[in-house]
Amino acid sequence: MSAPLPKAVVVTRAESTDGPLSRELRSLGLTVLLWPAVSVGASSGGALAAALGSLTDFDWIVFASRHAVAAVLELLPQPPPAVAIAAVGKATAQVLRQRGWRVDLVPDEADAEALIGAFAARAVPRTPAPRVLYPASSRALPTLAAGLRALGAEVTQVEAYRTEGAALDVEDCRALIAQDAIAAVTFASPSAVEELATQLGAADFARLLHGAPAVAIGRTTARALTARGAQPVIASAATLACLAATTHRLLQTRS
């Protein structure tokens, strides 16, 4: 009798079979199954280009994801000399620094609340109120912009990229759930949680996470899972490498 196939770790973020999270998981000896519940594409409007063409109107640019960094760098390869840069998370900051951008503010935790707290701790805003450019996803939560405005900042939020649902082979997904073939499910954004739950349906989404632990990249993603009845494990740090490592350690403890 042949040995049973190893259970797979599901990757729900938008990436190819050779994507960064898949590579990290495979490097740890884990079998990877791609269920890209979301897709990331270019923004259809010109609001970002217009804002970047008027950078003298801003004191800060705030980046909440690497997708936002990529969208801005495509239009503005060189760092602006007179604008301060803030990044939600070390992974986002690292991408900027690799391209030669100075990053002035990075909170310890990789979420919007932490960045708002970091601004507040720096006594930002000052007088006059700082003008903040926030290039964001089409599905960006209101937390970051609202929190900065509550501190007195003038925030201009522009769509830098679009996050949309990606079509899954739902019947294949359901069959694998029924076969108990899933070891863990990784989530790198609240959008991935929402889309996978919507496409599978509430009953199958609950069945999936009853049989396989959910691993979230950060607190915001974890809250989206908790709101749907899951009890996620949060990665040790909000990077794809740590998401993979946390998943690996979790599965080792459950074996």
PyMOL commands that set and color helices and strands:
alter all, ss='L'
color gray80, all
select helices_A, chain A and resi 20-27+47-52+55-57+66-75+90-98+112-121+143-150+170-178+190-200+202-211+219-226+240-254
alter helices_A, ss='H'
color red, helices_A
select strands_A, chain A and resi 8-11+31-34+38-42+60-63+84-87+131-137+154-165+182-187+214-216+233-234
alter strands_A, ss='S'
color yellow, strands_A
deselect
rebuild
show_as cartoon
